[in-house]
């Protein structure tokens, strides 16, 4: 894998926390500054260097993140997926914040596979995760990247493997055969066994077509019919809690992706947001019963973690979580992590289930102001609160930039970042 070499930020370790400079995008000395010019200048005046020596993060930005995390009850990291350095940062932050009560890590996977991952980590660490996620029947989204697996191992260690440390709030992408096998092991009515056999046959047939063609349309989570799951649920009304959760996950996954393949993208995104919220609330309520003072660390795609209507035009966890925390008298801190300008991220090749370097997502119009204001070396953290008075909705601020400024408390640009590696 052609990985870019990123610069160590040790040369800016002595820099002052806030560096005042003129806007990198100002039109000309004689031109009247535009609204975007003013936002760009404010961004440059409210930036902090984050140092990384390939082993540990430090510097003014890290100190500020620890301060914000210590003051908050929930720390939400929205990301562009596939950046090697971001799970490393998350692992260090979670470990350091665990000393003041952070006990839970929420990630973008399904509840049943989160449980399987937690068991694998407890059993044999990184080797256990690798064995689980490289087996074709039990692949887990994003955990095919080594750095993501290492984050789970670090989080497990930080909390001493305490129960409920790992939360999975999403649907399932590629582990239906693993989940169906779990269902087969449970005692059930004959009618449920027959219905489950039909579900298994459909899954096996679809995956066989995938193995023959390597065409992603035959991945069962996108090709399956939710009616098959509903038949099992109907025939097994008194299923145990684990089986009910698996069936709910399989049914929701197929229904959400069926909408997507039918070209009903908004409805699919809306249904997925409802599932994310439902799954999250299951964990949240359990936490409130057992350990209400424990704190939460979340790491998911940026669209899930932004406050307000997200990039898929629905309301997601980035709005729900701050509201729940606020009801308890606390606050949430939300940060967007982006790769550096001109870099690549690890993107899934669904024909092989391997990650390969690909172009980064620019996150929309106006976001280039952060790329142009990064510090000359190392990583750069921008605080967004000072930018908000300048980013009024009545002005000419592009919607993507407006959404980011008002939906996150900080933007971290990992200049010279590298793509994540396969586990």
C-alpha positions in Angstrom: 0.0 0.0 0.0 1.4 3.4 -1.1 1.2 5.3 2.2 2.1 8.9 2.4 4.7 9.9 4.9 3.3 12.5 7.3 5.4 15.2 9.1 6.0 15.1 12.8 4.6 18.1 14.5 7.3 18.3 17.1 8.7 21.4 15.5 5.6 23.4 16.4 5.4 22.1 20.0 6.5 25.4 21.3 3.9 27.4 19.3 1.4 29.5 21.1 -2.1 27.9 21.3 -3.8 30.4 19.1 -1.9 31.7 16.0 -3.2 35.0 14.4 -2.8 35.2 10.7 -4.5 36.9 7.8 -7.0 34.9 5.8 -5.5 32.5 3.3 -8.3 33.1 0.9 -8.7 36.9 1.1 -9.3 38.2 -2.4 -6.9 41.2 -2.5 -5.7 44.0 -0.3 -8.2 46.4 -2.0 -11.2 44.1 -2.0 -13.8 44.3 0.7 -13.7 41.1 2.7 -16.5 38.7 1.9 -18.4 36.6 4.5 -16.2 33.6 3.6 -13.1 35.8 3.9 -14.1 36.7 7.5 -14.8 33.1 8.4 -11.5 31.9 7.0 -9.6 34.6 9.0 -11.5 33.7 12.1 -10.6 30.0 11.5 -6.9 30.9 11.2 -7.1 32.9 14.4 -8.6 30.1 16.3 -6.4 27.1 15.5 -4.2 25.0 17.7 -1.3 22.6 16.7 -1.7 18.9 17.5 1.7 17.2 17.7 2.2 13.5 16.8 5.5 11.7 17.0 4.0 8.4 15.5 3.5 7.1 19.1 1.7 9.8 21.1 -0.3 12.9 20.5 0.5 16.1 22.5 0.6 19.9 22.3 -1.9 22.7 22.8 -4.7 21.0 20.8 -4.5 17.8 22.7 -4.5 19.7 26.0 -7.6 21.6 24.9 -9.4 18.4 23.8 -8.7 16.9 27.2 -10.1 20.0 28.9 -13.3 19.8 26.8 -13.6 16.1 27.3 -13.2 16.5 31.0 -15.9 19.1 31.1 -18.3 17.0 29.0 -20.3 13.8 29.7 -20.2 12.7 26.1 -17.3 13.1 23.6 -18.5 12.6 20.0 -15.9 12.1 17.2 -17.4 12.4 13.7 -14.9 11.3 11.0 -14.2 10.7 7.4 -13.6 6.9 7.6 -10.3 5.3 6.7 -7.8 7.7 8.3 -5.1 5.7 10.1 -4.2 8.4 12.6 -7.8 9.1 13.8 -8.4 5.8 15.7 -5.0 6.2 17.2 -6.0 9.6 18.5 -9.3 8.2 19.7 -7.6 5.3 21.5 -5.3 7.8 23.4 -8.2 10.2 24.2 -10.4 7.4 25.5 -7.6 5.9 27.6 -6.8 9.3 29.1 -10.4 10.2 29.6 -11.2 6.8 31.2 -9.4 8.0 34.3 -12.3 10.5 34.9 -15.2 8.3 34.2 -15.4 7.5 30.4 -16.6 3.9 30.4 -18.4 3.3 27.1 -17.3 3.4 23.4 -20.0 3.6 20.8 -19.1 2.6 17.2 -20.8 2.2 13.8 -21.7 -1.5 13.9 -24.7 -3.6 14.9 -25.5 -4.5 18.5 -25.0 -8.3 18.0 -21.7 -7.8 16.3 -20.6 -5.3 18.9 -21.2 -8.1 21.5 -19.2 -10.5 19.3 -16.3 -8.0 19.0 -16.2 -7.4 22.7 -16.0 -11.2 23.3 -13.3 -11.5 20.8 -11.2 -8.7 22.3 -11.6 -10.2 25.8 -10.6 -13.6 24.6 -7.5 -12.8 22.6 -7.1 -9.1 21.8 -6.2 -8.1 18.3 -5.8 -11.7 17.2 -9.4 -12.4 18.3 -10.7 -9.4 16.4 -8.8 -10.4 13.3 -10.1 -14.0 13.5 -13.6 -12.7 13.7 -13.6 -10.0 11.0 -11.5 -11.9 8.4 -13.8 -14.9 8.4 -16.2 -14.3 5.4 -19.3 -15.2 7.4 -18.6 -12.6 10.2 -17.1 -9.5 8.5 -17.8 -6.3 10.5 -17.8 -2.9 8.8 -14.7 -0.8 9.4 -13.1 -3.4 11.7 -11.2 -4.8 8.7 -8.9 -1.9 9.3 -6.1 -2.7 11.8 -6.2 0.7 13.5 -9.9 0.4 14.2 -9.3 -3.0 15.8 -6.4 -1.6 17.9 -8.8 1.1 19.2 -11.1 -1.6 20.6 -8.2 -3.4 22.3 -7.1 -0.1 23.8 -10.6 0.8 25.0 -11.1 -2.7 26.5 -7.9 -2.3 28.4 -8.6 1.2 29.6 -11.9 0.2 31.3 -10.6 -3.2 32.5 -13.1 -5.0 30.3 -16.1 -3.8 32.4 -19.5 -5.0 31.1 -21.2 -2.8 28.6 -18.1 -1.0 27.5 -18.7 -1.4 23.7 -21.9 -0.2 22.1 -23.0 -1.0 18.5 -25.8 1.3 17.3 -26.1 0.6 13.6 -27.3 -2.1 11.3 -25.3 -5.1 9.9 -23.6 -5.2 6.5 -21.9 -8.6 6.0 -22.3 -10.9 9.1 -25.8 -12.3 8.4 -24.4 -15.9 8.1 -22.8 -15.6 11.5 -26.0 -14.2 13.0 -28.2 -16.9 11.4 -25.8 -19.6 12.7 -26.3 -18.2 16.2 -30.1 -18.3 15.7 -29.8 -22.0 14.6 -28.1 -22.9 17.8 -31.1 -21.8 19.9 -34.1 -23.9 20.8 -37.2 -22.8 18.9 -40.6 -24.0 17.6 -40.5 -26.2 14.5 -42.3 -23.4 12.5 -39.5 -21.0 13.4 -36.9 -23.6 12.3 -38.6 -24.0 8.9 -38.8 -20.2 8.5 -35.1 -19.8 9.5 -34.1 -22.5 7.1 -35.6 -20.4 4.2 -33.8 -17.3 5.4 -30.5 -19.2 5.6 -31.0 -20.7 2.1 -31.6 -17.2 0.7 -28.5 -15.9 2.4 -26.4 -18.8 1.2 -27.6 -18.5 -2.4 -27.0 -14.8 -2.5 -23.5 -15.1 -1.1 -22.8 -17.9 -3.6 -23.6 -15.5 -6.4 -21.3 -13.0 -4.8 -18.5 -15.5 -4.6 -19.0 -16.4 -8.3 -19.3 -12.8 -9.6 -17.8 -10.6 -6.8 -20.7 -8.3 -7.7 -21.7 -6.2 -4.6 -25.4 -6.4 -5.5 -25.4 -10.0 -4.2 -24.2 -9.1 -0.7 -27.2 -10.4 1.2 -27.8 -7.3 3.3 -28.7 -5.5 0.0 -30.2 -8.4 -1.9 -32.3 -10.0 0.8 -36.1 -9.7 1.4 -37.1 -8.5 4.9 -40.2 -10.7 4.7 -38.0 -13.7 5.3 -37.0 -12.3 8.7 -40.5 -11.3 9.5 -41.6 -14.9 9.0 -39.1 -16.1 11.6 -40.2 -13.5 14.0 -43.9 -14.4 13.5 -43.2 -18.1 14.1 -41.0 -17.4 17.2 -42.8 -14.8 19.3 -41.2 -15.9 22.6 -37.6 -15.9 21.3 -34.9 -15.2 23.9 -33.5 -11.6 24.1 -30.4 -12.3 22.1 -32.4 -14.0 19.3 -34.9 -11.1 19.2 -32.1 -8.6 18.9 -30.5 -10.6 16.0 -33.8 -10.8 14.2 -34.5 -7.1 14.7 -31.1 -6.3 13.3 -31.4 -8.6 10.3 -34.9 -7.3 9.5 -34.1 -3.7 9.9 -30.9 -4.1 7.7 -32.8 -5.7 4.9 -35.6 -3.2 5.0 -33.3 -0.2 5.1 -31.2 -1.5 2.2 -34.2 -2.6 0.2 -35.4 1.0 0.2 -31.9 2.0 -1.0 -31.8 -0.4 -3.9 -35.3 0.7 -4.9 -34.0 4.3 -5.3 -35.7 5.6 -2.2 -32.6 7.1 -0.6 -34.2 9.6 1.7 -36.6 6.9 3.1 -33.7 4.6 3.6 -31.6 7.2 5.4 -34.6 8.1 7.6 -35.2 4.4 8.5 -31.5 4.0 9.4 -31.6 7.1 11.6 -34.5 5.6 13.5 -32.7 2.3 14.0 -29.5 4.2 15.2 -31.6 6.1 17.7 -33.5 3.0 18.9 -30.3 1.0 19.3 -28.6 3.9 21.1 -31.5 4.4 23.5 -31.3 0.7 24.5 -27.7 1.1 25.7 -28.3 4.6 27.2 -31.2 3.4 29.3 -29.2 0.5 30.6 -26.3 2.8 31.4 -28.6 5.2 33.3 -29.9 2.3 35.4 -26.6 0.8 36.2 -24.1 3.6 36.2 -25.7 7.0 35.5 -22.5 9.0 36.1 -20.4 7.0 33.6 -19.4 9.0 30.5 -19.6 8.1 26.8 -17.1 8.3 23.9 -18.5 7.9 20.4 -16.7 7.5 17.1 -18.7 7.3 13.9 -19.0 8.9 10.4 -19.3 12.6 10.5 -22.9 12.6 9.3 -24.0 10.6 12.3 -22.2 12.9 14.8 -23.2 16.4 13.5 -25.8 18.3 15.5 -28.8 19.3 13.4 -30.0 18.0 10.1 -27.2 15.9 8.8 -25.5 15.3 5.4 -28.3 12.7 4.6 -31.0 15.3 5.4 -32.2 13.5 8.6 -31.7 14.0 12.3 -29.2 11.5 13.8 -27.3 10.7 17.0 -25.4 14.0 16.8 -28.6 15.7 17.8 -30.1 13.1 20.2 -27.0 12.6 22.4 -26.5 16.2 23.4 -30.2 16.5 24.2 -30.1 13.4 26.4 -26.9 14.6 28.2 -28.4 18.1 28.6 -31.4 16.5 30.4 -28.9 15.2 33.0 -27.4 18.7 33.4 -24.3 17.9 31.3 -22.8 18.8 28.0 -21.5 17.0 24.9 -18.4 17.9 22.9 -18.5 17.2 19.1 -15.5 17.1 16.8 -15.1 16.4 13.1 -11.9 14.8 12.0 -10.8 15.1 8.4 -7.8 13.9 6.4 -5.3 16.4 5.2 -5.5 18.2 1.9 -4.1 16.1 -1.0 -4.2 12.8 1.0 -6.0 9.6 0.6 -8.2 7.5 2.9 -8.8 3.7 3.0 -12.0 2.9 1.1 -13.7 -0.5 1.1 -13.5 -2.5 -2.2 -16.7 -4.4 -1.9 -15.7 -6.9 -4.6 -12.9 -8.1 -2.3 -13.7 -6.9 1.2 -10.4 -5.2 1.4 -9.5 -1.6 2.0 -7.6 0.3 -0.7 -6.3 3.9 -0.8 -8.8 6.3 -2.5 -9.6 10.0 -2.8 -10.9 11.7 0.3 -14.4 13.3 0.6 -14.2 17.0 0.4 -17.3 17.4 2.6 -18.8 20.1 0.3 -18.5 23.7 -0.7 -16.7 26.1 1.6 -14.7 23.5 3.5 -11.5 24.4 1.7 -11.1 27.3 4.1 -9.8 24.8 6.7 -7.4 23.2 4.2 -6.0 26.6 3.4 -5.6 27.6 7.0 -3.7 24.5 8.3 -0.4 25.1 10.1 2.7 24.5 8.0 3.5 21.2 9.7 1.7 18.8 12.0 -2.1 18.6 12.5 -4.4 21.6 13.0 -7.4 21.9 15.3 -10.0 24.7 14.6 -12.4 25.9 17.3 -15.8 26.6 15.6 -17.6 28.7 18.3 -15.8 32.0 17.2 -16.9 31.3 13.6 -20.6 30.9 14.3 -21.5 34.7 14.6 -19.9 35.1 11.1 -21.8 32.1 9.5 -25.3 33.4 9.5 -27.9 31.5 7.5 -29.0 34.8 5.9 -25.6 35.3 4.2 -23.7 33.5 1.4 -22.2 30.7 3.4 -22.5 27.3 1.6 -24.8 24.9 3.4 -22.1 22.2 3.9 -19.8 24.7 5.6 -22.7 26.3 7.6 -23.7 22.8 8.8 -20.2 21.9 10.0 -19.6 25.2 11.8 -22.8 25.0 13.7 -22.9 21.2 14.1 -19.4 20.6 15.5 -17.4 22.3 18.3 -14.1 21.7 16.5 -12.6 20.6 13.2 -9.4 18.6 13.2 -7.5 18.4 10.0 -4.9 15.7 10.0 -2.4 17.1 7.5 -0.4 14.4 5.7 -2.6 11.8 7.1 -2.4 8.2 5.8 -4.9 5.6 4.8 -5.7 2.9 7.3 -4.2 -0.6 6.7 -5.9 -3.9 6.4 -5.9 -6.1 9.5 
